[in-house]
């Protein structure tokens, strides 16, 4: 499978969160960790972000617990 990397502005757009909130969630291990792609650049795996979003949807509908499929 070919993975797609997405940069922070797209992560912010898709989640509706601010930059500091994203990094706070990462520090709390509640959001996918970023990948270092160069000395000053990071990105996220699109598949991990989509899985995280699907988990949040399930939780909001009381259908599951985090990380369960």
MOPAC internal coordinates of N, CA, C and O (Angstrom, degrees):
PM7 1SCF
backbone

  N    0.0000 0     0.00 0     0.00 0    0    0    0
  C    1.4568 1     0.00 0     0.00 0    1    0    0
  C    1.5248 1   109.11 1     0.00 0    2    1    0
  O    1.2310 1   120.86 1   -43.50 1    3    2    1
  N    1.2812 1   115.96 1   136.50 1    3    2    1
  C    1.4566 1   121.67 1   179.08 1    5    3    2
  C    1.5303 1   109.02 1   -89.75 1    6    5    3
  O    1.2310 1   120.89 1   -59.19 1    7    6    5
  N    1.3361 1   115.91 1   120.81 1    7    6    5
  C    1.4627 1   121.05 1  -179.71 1    9    7    6
  C    1.5219 1   110.73 1   -86.87 1   10    9    7
  O    1.2310 1   121.02 1   -36.35 1   11   10    9
  N    1.3140 1   115.66 1   143.65 1   11   10    9
  C    1.4606 1   121.23 1   176.42 1   13   11   10
  C    1.5228 1   108.24 1  -108.65 1   14   13   11
  O    1.2310 1   120.96 1   -47.50 1   15   14   13
  N    1.3167 1   115.76 1   132.50 1   15   14   13
  C    1.4621 1   121.55 1   176.21 1   17   15   14
  C    1.5197 1   108.85 1   -94.66 1   18   17   15
  O    1.2310 1   121.04 1   -42.79 1   19   18   17
  N    1.3232 1   115.62 1   137.21 1   19   18   17
  C    1.4612 1   119.28 1   175.69 1   21   19   18
  C    1.5190 1   109.03 1  -123.85 1   22   21   19
  O    1.2310 1   121.49 1   -36.99 1   23   22   21
  N    1.3029 1   114.76 1   143.01 1   23   22   21
  C    1.4677 1   121.66 1  -176.48 1   25   23   22
  C    1.5225 1   110.68 1   -90.08 1   26   25   23
  O    1.2310 1   121.02 1   -11.30 1   27   26   25
  N    1.3220 1   115.65 1   168.70 1   27   26   25
  C    1.4577 1   122.25 1  -174.12 1   29   27   26
  C    1.5334 1   114.21 1   -53.68 1   30   29   27
  O    1.2310 1   118.36 1   133.56 1   31   30   29
  N    1.3222 1   120.73 1   -46.44 1   31   30   29
  C    1.4727 1   117.95 1  -179.51 1   33   31   30
  C    1.5367 1   113.27 1   -56.07 1   34   33   31
  O    1.2310 1   120.47 1   143.66 1   35   34   33
  N    1.3237 1   116.72 1   -36.34 1   35   34   33
  C    1.4630 1   120.06 1   178.43 1   37   35   34
  C    1.5261 1   110.64 1   -72.71 1   38   37   35
  O    1.2310 1   119.89 1   142.82 1   39   38   37
  N    1.3350 1   117.81 1   -37.18 1   39   38   37
  C    1.4687 1   121.24 1   175.94 1   41   39   38
  C    1.5293 1   109.23 1   -61.20 1   42   41   39
  O    1.2310 1   120.50 1   135.42 1   43   42   41
  N    1.3186 1   116.65 1   -44.58 1   43   42   41
  C    1.4672 1   121.08 1   178.98 1   45   43   42
  C    1.5232 1   110.73 1   -61.83 1   46   45   43
  O    1.2310 1   120.54 1   137.15 1   47   46   45
  N    1.3198 1   116.56 1   -42.85 1   47   46   45
  C    1.4657 1   121.24 1  -179.34 1   49   47   46
  C    1.5292 1   110.69 1   -63.55 1   50   49   47
  O    1.2310 1   120.67 1   134.90 1   51   50   49
  N    1.3241 1   116.32 1   -45.10 1   51   50   49
  C    1.4722 1   120.04 1  -176.53 1   53   51   50
  C    1.5189 1   112.88 1   -69.88 1   54   53   51
  O    1.2310 1   119.96 1   145.07 1   55   54   53
  N    1.3285 1   117.68 1   -34.93 1   55   54   53
  C    1.4668 1   120.08 1  -176.68 1   57   55   54
  C    1.5213 1   112.88 1   -91.77 1   58   57   55
  O    1.2310 1   120.28 1   152.09 1   59   58   57
  N    1.3121 1   117.08 1   -27.91 1   59   58   57
  C    1.4586 1   120.40 1  -174.07 1   61   59   58
  C    1.5202 1   112.90 1    81.12 1   62   61   59
  O    1.2310 1   120.33 1  -175.50 1   63   62   61
  N    1.3292 1   116.98 1     4.50 1   63   62   61
  C    1.4577 1   122.16 1   179.73 1   65   63   62
  C    1.5268 1   110.25 1   -88.86 1   66   65   63
  O    1.2310 1   121.33 1   -16.89 1   67   66   65
  N    1.3342 1   115.06 1   163.11 1   67   66   65
  C    1.4485 1   121.25 1   172.23 1   69   67   66
  C    1.5235 1   110.46 1   -89.11 1   70   69   67
  O    1.2310 1   121.28 1   -14.12 1   71   70   69
  N    1.3272 1   115.15 1   165.88 1   71   70   69
  C    1.4694 1   121.32 1  -177.96 1   73   71   70
  C    1.5222 1   112.24 1   -56.57 1   74   73   71
  O    1.2310 1   120.31 1   131.01 1   75   74   73
  N    1.3374 1   117.01 1   -48.99 1   75   74   73
  C    1.4651 1   119.47 1  -176.16 1   77   75   74
  C    1.5305 1   111.05 1   -65.67 1   78   77   75
  O    1.2310 1   120.05 1   145.41 1   79   78   77
  N    1.3154 1   117.51 1   -34.59 1   79   78   77
  C    1.4686 1   119.75 1   178.87 1   81   79   78
  C    1.5342 1   110.45 1   -66.62 1   82   81   79
  O    1.2310 1   120.43 1   139.22 1   83   82   81
  N    1.3276 1   116.79 1   -40.78 1   83   82   81
  C    1.4699 1   120.37 1   176.72 1   85   83   82
  C    1.5283 1   110.11 1   -57.33 1   86   85   83
  O    1.2310 1   120.29 1   130.49 1   87   86   85
  N    1.3255 1   117.05 1   -49.51 1   87   86   85
  C    1.4638 1   120.62 1  -178.06 1   89   87   86
  C    1.5283 1   112.04 1   -68.10 1   90   89   87
  O    1.2310 1   119.66 1   146.82 1   91   90   89
  N    1.3261 1   118.26 1   -33.18 1   91   90   89
  C    1.4664 1   120.45 1   174.10 1   93   91   90
  C    1.5261 1   110.59 1   -63.09 1   94   93   91
  O    1.2310 1   120.30 1   136.26 1   95   94   93
  N    1.3330 1   117.03 1   -43.74 1   95   94   93
  C    1.4674 1   120.66 1   178.02 1   97   95   94
  C    1.5304 1   111.22 1   -63.08 1   98   97   95
  O    1.2310 1   120.35 1   141.01 1   99   98   97
  N    1.3317 1   116.95 1   -38.99 1   99   98   97
  C    1.4670 1   120.49 1   177.13 1  101   99   98
  C    1.5229 1   109.93 1   -61.78 1  102  101   99
  O    1.2310 1   120.23 1   134.27 1  103  102  101
  N    1.3288 1   117.17 1   -45.73 1  103  102  101
  C    1.4695 1   121.41 1   179.81 1  105  103  102
  C    1.5225 1   111.89 1   -62.47 1  106  105  103
  O    1.2310 1   120.17 1   150.85 1  107  106  105
  N    1.3274 1   117.28 1   -29.15 1  107  106  105
  C    1.4582 1   122.15 1   178.09 1  109  107  106
  C    1.5328 1   111.30 1   -88.61 1  110  109  107
  O    1.2310 1   120.81 1  -176.13 1  111  110  109
  N    1.3299 1   116.06 1     3.87 1  111  110  109
  C    1.4734 1   123.06 1  -178.12 1  113  111  110
  C    1.5235 1   112.13 1    58.34 1  114  113  111
  O    1.2310 1   121.10 1  -141.68 1  115  114  113
  N    1.3478 1   115.49 1    38.32 1  115  114  113
  C    1.4626 1   121.90 1   179.89 1  117  115  114
  C    1.5274 1   111.83 1  -116.09 1  118  117  115
  O    1.2310 1   120.23 1  -168.64 1  119  118  117
  N    1.3243 1   117.16 1    11.36 1  119  118  117
  C    1.4607 1   122.40 1  -178.96 1  121  119  118
  C    1.5258 1   107.22 1  -149.67 1  122  121  119
  O    1.2310 1   119.85 1   -32.09 1  123  122  121
  N    1.3325 1   117.89 1   147.91 1  123  122  121
  C    1.4719 1   119.39 1   180.00 1  125  123  122
  C    1.5268 1   111.90 1   -56.70 1  126  125  123
  O    1.2310 1   121.27 1   -41.52 1  127  126  125
  N    1.3146 1   115.18 1   138.48 1  127  126  125
  C    1.4671 1   121.38 1   179.84 1  129  127  126
  C    1.5215 1   110.17 1   -75.97 1  130  129  127
  O    1.2310 1   121.39 1   -38.14 1  131  130  129
  N    1.3017 1   114.94 1   141.86 1  131  130  129
  C    1.4598 1   121.50 1   178.30 1  133  131  130
  C    1.5216 1   111.03 1   -72.12 1  134  133  131
  O    1.2310 1   120.99 1   -18.44 1  135  134  133
  N    1.3301 1   115.71 1   161.56 1  135  134  133
  C    1.4606 1   123.17 1   178.79 1  137  135  134
  C    1.5257 1   107.68 1  -114.69 1  138  137  135
  O    1.2310 1   120.27 1   -49.83 1  139  138  137
  N    1.3130 1   117.09 1   130.17 1  139  138  137
  C    1.4642 1   121.79 1   176.41 1  141  139  138
  C    1.5263 1   108.49 1   -74.02 1  142  141  139
  O    1.2310 1   119.88 1   -62.54 1  143  142  141
  N    1.3385 1   117.83 1   117.46 1  143  142  141
  C    1.4626 1   120.18 1  -179.06 1  145  143  142
  C    1.5257 1   113.03 1  -105.43 1  146  145  143
  O    1.2310 1   120.62 1   165.18 1  147  146  145
  N    1.3249 1   116.43 1   -14.82 1  147  146  145
  C    1.4662 1   122.07 1   171.68 1  149  147  146
  C    1.5202 1   107.05 1  -162.56 1  150  149  147
  O    1.2310 1   120.13 1     1.60 1  151  150  149
  N    1.3144 1   117.36 1  -178.40 1  151  150  149
  C    1.4692 1   119.82 1  -174.57 1  153  151  150
  C    1.5280 1   113.13 1   -59.21 1  154  153  151
  O    1.2310 1   119.41 1   149.82 1  155  154  153
  N    1.3120 1   118.72 1   -30.18 1  155  154  153
  C    1.4598 1   120.26 1  -179.18 1  157  155  154
  C    1.5103 1   114.33 1  -125.18 1  158  157  155
  O    1.2310 1   120.21 1  -163.24 1  159  158  157
  N    1.3192 1   117.21 1    16.76 1  159  158  157
  C    1.4600 1   120.06 1  -175.02 1  161  159  158
  C    1.5198 1   111.93 1  -131.52 1  162  161  159
  O    1.2310 1   121.58 1   -40.27 1  163  162  161
  N    1.3285 1   114.58 1   139.73 1  163  162  161
  C    1.4599 1   120.69 1   175.23 1  165  163  162
  C    1.5250 1   108.85 1  -128.01 1  166  165  163
  O    1.2310 1   121.48 1   -18.37 1  167  166  165
  N    1.3174 1   114.77 1   161.63 1  167  166  165
  C    1.4626 1   121.36 1   176.59 1  169  167  166
  C    1.5160 1   107.80 1  -151.25 1  170  169  167
  O    1.2310 1   120.95 1   -10.38 1  171  170  169
  N    1.3169 1   115.79 1   169.62 1  171  170  169
  C    1.4586 1   122.73 1   177.85 1  173  171  170
  C    1.5134 1   108.67 1  -120.48 1  174  173  171
  O    1.2310 1   121.03 1   -29.76 1  175  174  173
  N    1.3339 1   115.63 1   150.24 1  175  174  173
  C    1.4537 1   119.57 1   173.01 1  177  175  174
  C    1.5247 1   107.95 1   -75.56 1  178  177  175
  O    1.2310 1   121.09 1   -53.11 1  179  178  177
  N    1.3151 1   115.51 1   126.89 1  179  178  177
  C    1.4561 1   120.13 1  -179.06 1  181  179  178
  C    1.5304 1   110.95 1   -58.09 1  182  181  179
  O    1.2310 1   120.22 1   140.94 1  183  182  181
  N    1.3271 1   117.18 1   -39.06 1  183  182  181
  C    1.4676 1   120.78 1  -178.78 1  185  183  182
  C    1.5252 1   111.45 1   -63.22 1  186  185  183
  O    1.2310 1   120.01 1   141.79 1  187  186  185
  N    1.3381 1   117.59 1   -38.21 1  187  186  185
  C    1.4669 1   120.40 1   178.82 1  189  187  186
  C    1.5235 1   111.24 1   -69.24 1  190  189  187
  O    1.2310 1   120.46 1   140.08 1  191  190  189
  N    1.3315 1   116.72 1   -39.92 1  191  190  189
  C    1.4643 1   120.58 1   178.21 1  193  191  190
  C    1.5306 1   110.21 1   -64.88 1  194  193  191
  O    1.2310 1   120.10 1   136.64 1  195  194  193
  N    1.3198 1   117.41 1   -43.36 1  195  194  193
  C    1.4609 1   120.83 1   179.18 1  197  195  194
  C    1.5272 1   111.23 1   -63.86 1  198  197  195
  O    1.2310 1   119.91 1   139.30 1  199  198  197
  N    1.3299 1   117.77 1   -40.70 1  199  198  197
  C    1.4650 1   121.18 1   177.66 1  201  199  198
  C    1.5232 1   110.43 1   -63.73 1  202  201  199
  O    1.2310 1   120.10 1   139.33 1  203  202  201
  N    1.3319 1   117.41 1   -40.67 1  203  202  201
  C    1.4614 1   121.49 1   178.00 1  205  203  202
  C    1.5249 1   110.06 1   -62.05 1  206  205  203
  O    1.2310 1   120.43 1   136.53 1  207  206  205
  N    1.3337 1   116.78 1   -43.47 1  207  206  205
  C    1.4633 1   120.79 1   179.74 1  209  207  206
  C    1.5296 1   111.04 1   -64.33 1  210  209  207
  O    1.2310 1   120.14 1   139.62 1  211  210  209
  N    1.3168 1   117.34 1   -40.38 1  211  210  209
  C    1.4676 1   120.82 1   177.57 1  213  211  210
  C    1.5242 1   111.01 1   -63.04 1  214  213  211
  O    1.2310 1   120.34 1   140.64 1  215  214  213
  N    1.3391 1   116.96 1   -39.36 1  215  214  213
  C    1.4690 1   120.55 1   176.04 1  217  215  214
  C    1.5254 1   111.04 1   -60.78 1  218  217  215
  O    1.2310 1   120.42 1   136.14 1  219  218  217
  N    1.3285 1   116.80 1   -43.86 1  219  218  217
  C    1.4609 1   120.33 1  -179.77 1  221  219  218
  C    1.5260 1   110.66 1   -63.40 1  222  221  219
  O    1.2310 1   119.95 1   141.94 1  223  222  221
  N    1.3267 1   117.69 1   -38.06 1  223  222  221
  C    1.4699 1   120.91 1   178.10 1  225  223  222
  C    1.5215 1   109.83 1   -63.84 1  226  225  223
  O    1.2310 1   120.37 1   133.69 1  227  226  225
  N    1.3318 1   116.90 1   -46.31 1  227  226  225
  C    1.4689 1   120.21 1   178.66 1  229  227  226
  C    1.5265 1   110.97 1   -59.72 1  230  229  227
  O    1.2310 1   120.47 1   135.85 1  231  230  229
  N    1.3332 1   116.71 1   -44.15 1  231  230  229
  C    1.4626 1   120.63 1  -179.92 1  233  231  230
  C    1.5281 1   111.47 1   -62.61 1  234  233  231
  O    1.2310 1   120.47 1   139.82 1  235  234  233
  N    1.3220 1   116.71 1   -40.18 1  235  234  233
  C    1.4629 1   120.02 1  -177.60 1  237  235  234
  C    1.5208 1   111.65 1   -67.03 1  238  237  235
  O    1.2310 1   121.11 1   158.71 1  239  238  237
  N    1.3217 1   115.48 1   -21.29 1  239  238  237
  C    1.4594 1   120.40 1   179.08 1  241  239  238
  C    1.5263 1   111.37 1  -104.72 1  242  241  239
  O    1.2310 1   120.90 1  -167.37 1  243  242  241
  N    1.3328 1   115.88 1    12.63 1  243  242  241
  C    1.4639 1   122.86 1   178.76 1  245  243  242
  C    1.5292 1   112.67 1    52.96 1  246  245  243
  O    1.2310 1   120.35 1  -143.27 1  247  246  245
  N    1.3213 1   116.93 1    36.73 1  247  246  245
  C    1.4450 1   121.03 1  -177.85 1  249  247  246
  C    1.5204 1   113.06 1   -95.24 1  250  249  247
  O    1.2310 1   119.65 1   164.89 1  251  250  249
  N    1.3128 1   118.27 1   -15.11 1  251  250  249
  C    1.4548 1   119.19 1  -171.96 1  253  251  250
  C    1.5098 1   109.61 1  -164.89 1  254  253  251
  O    1.2310 1   121.05 1    -0.06 1  255  254  253
  N    1.3245 1   115.60 1   179.94 1  255  254  253
  C    1.4494 1   122.58 1   172.42 1  257  255  254
  C    1.5232 1   108.20 1  -110.39 1  258  257  255
  O    1.2310 1   119.26 1   -22.02 1  259  258  257
  N    1.3411 1   119.01 1   157.98 1  259  258  257
  C    1.4724 1   120.67 1  -176.54 1  261  259  258
  C    1.5168 1   112.53 1   -55.65 1  262  261  259
  O    1.2310 1   120.93 1   -40.84 1  263  262  261
  N    1.3227 1   115.84 1   139.16 1  263  262  261
  C    1.4512 1   121.89 1   174.53 1  265  263  262
  C    1.5119 1   114.46 1    79.61 1  266  265  263
  O    1.2310 1   119.10 1   179.56 1  267  266  265
  N    1.3041 1   119.32 1    -0.44 1  267  266  265
  C    1.4603 1   122.05 1   179.82 1  269  267  266
  C    1.5092 1   110.01 1   -93.81 1  270  269  267
  O    1.2310 1   120.84 1   -32.72 1  271  270  269
  N    1.3198 1   116.01 1   147.28 1  271  270  269
  C    1.4659 1   119.48 1   176.65 1  273  271  270
  C    1.4979 1   110.24 1  -116.66 1  274  273  271
  O    1.2310 1   120.10 1   180.00 1  275  274  273

